[in-house]
Each structure stands twice: as C-alpha cells, then as structure tokens.
Amino acid sequence: MRIKINDQVIVTTGKYKGKVGKVLGVDRAKNRVIIEGVNVQTHHKKPRGPQNPGGLVKSEGFIDASNVMHYDAKNKKGSRIGMKTLDNGKRVRVLKSSGAQLDK
C-alpha cells in the first residue's frame, strides 16, 4: 500500500464516491484507511461523572484502501502512484498523471 498519513485521497467507490479528504490513519495489516469526513459513525457514550458527560460521539471509521486513490490537485482527479529513484539514491512516490513528487 502506497498510502500514508496526511495524503490527499479521493474515494472511488461506495456511498462517499467523489469525496476528497486527508488520510488520518492507516492499518497496513488489514489494508484499511481512515479518511477525514468519510464513513462517519455515531457512538453512544455513557456518562462517567461531571467531568465526562455522556452523549453522542461522531468519529470516522475505516474503509478499504482499494476504494481510494491519491488526489491530483492539478488535474482535479484521482491518480495512480509510481516510484522514482532520485540522483542521491532516495526513492520517492510520484503521481503518474502529472509526474508530481509526493515525498520530499
């Protein structure tokens, strides 16, 4: 998986198709990601005293990484990712649609 935290991605399938957001978390073992504003779930929280009142808590849930692509802001669409080796020997991720470099 070539998706990392803080990458801009676009959802390609499902209920949130077309939504662009930032990656908040990655689970490489299960091939899943958390995206800001996508798959928002509501949990009922029990009160735990005056300092911690109960109520409804909204948080993002995981979605499968195969349902997202990196977002190319230049072309306003999703893009596949390739790897490129720089002159100093460092490998970086690049967008295949525009050739923009993702890593510094």
Secondary structure, DSSP 8 states (H G I E B T S, - for coil): ----TT-EEEE-SSTTTT-EEEEEEEETTTTEEEETTSSEEEEEE---SSSS--EEEEEE-EEEGGGEEEEETTTTEEE-EEEEE-TTS-EEEEETTT--B---
